């Protein structure tokens, strides 16, 4: 099995600090990244061990079906904390409420209203549809705090 240590160290990219810098540098506002064949050569079911699992000599259990939003392990986050901290906006519970992200909250709500208006749907239909899948939404998050898990209505308000 491959170790995390060998992945992605072949070439490091310096990313621009803002969307404006990216557009100014590249003349476009999107980014496509080719993943080197060596990284994904084994297919979607490739096994990758973390350093802790290698040391312990055991495999980590598979996440529950539907889980798709994970916390970055501390040993990775600690290598470059700024890389894992949202600068302007966040979606979801992990960074919700951080003071430097609060100014964007009203813009997120305005954006949701704009999307719903373009679709011809009232906010109530969005809330009802989200309410039908709230448990699936919460289950998608690894280590969802009790603050959110214990209050699905609060979780939905934060997500919407």
QUIZI-V27591 format. One record per backbone hydrogen bond with DSSP energy under -0.5 kcal/mol. CO is the residue of the C=O (numbers start at 0). NH is the residue of the N-H. If there is no record, write none. Layout:
co->CO nh->NH
co->CO nh->NH
//
This chain:
co->1 nh->48
co->2 nh->5
co->3 nh->6
co->12 nh->14
co->17 nh->21
co->18 nh->22
co->19 nh->23
co->20 nh->24
co->21 nh->25
co->22 nh->26
co->32 nh->34
co->33 nh->35
co->35 nh->38
co->35 nh->39
co->36 nh->40
co->39 nh->42
co->42 nh->45
co->46 nh->1
co->48 nh->3
co->49 nh->53
co->50 nh->54
co->51 nh->55
co->52 nh->56
co->52 nh->57
co->63 nh->66
co->67 nh->69
co->68 nh->141
co->72 nh->75
co->72 nh->76
co->73 nh->77
co->75 nh->78
co->75 nh->79
co->76 nh->79
co->79 nh->82
co->79 nh->83
co->80 nh->83
co->81 nh->84
co->83 nh->85
co->94 nh->97
co->97 nh->100
co->97 nh->101
co->98 nh->101
co->100 nh->103
co->101 nh->104
co->101 nh->105
co->103 nh->107
co->104 nh->108
co->105 nh->109
co->106 nh->110
co->107 nh->111
co->108 nh->112
co->109 nh->113
co->110 nh->114
co->111 nh->115
co->112 nh->116
co->113 nh->117
co->114 nh->118
co->115 nh->119
co->115 nh->120
co->116 nh->119
co->121 nh->124
co->121 nh->125
co->122 nh->126
co->123 nh->127
co->124 nh->128
co->125 nh->129
co->126 nh->130
co->127 nh->131
co->128 nh->132
co->129 nh->132
co->130 nh->133
co->132 nh->136
co->133 nh->137
co->134 nh->138
co->135 nh->139
co->137 nh->140
co->139 nh->67
co->139 nh->68
co->140 nh->143
co->144 nh->147
co->144 nh->148
co->145 nh->149
co->147 nh->150
co->150 nh->153
co->150 nh->154
co->151 nh->155
co->152 nh->156
co->153 nh->157
co->154 nh->158
co->155 nh->159
//
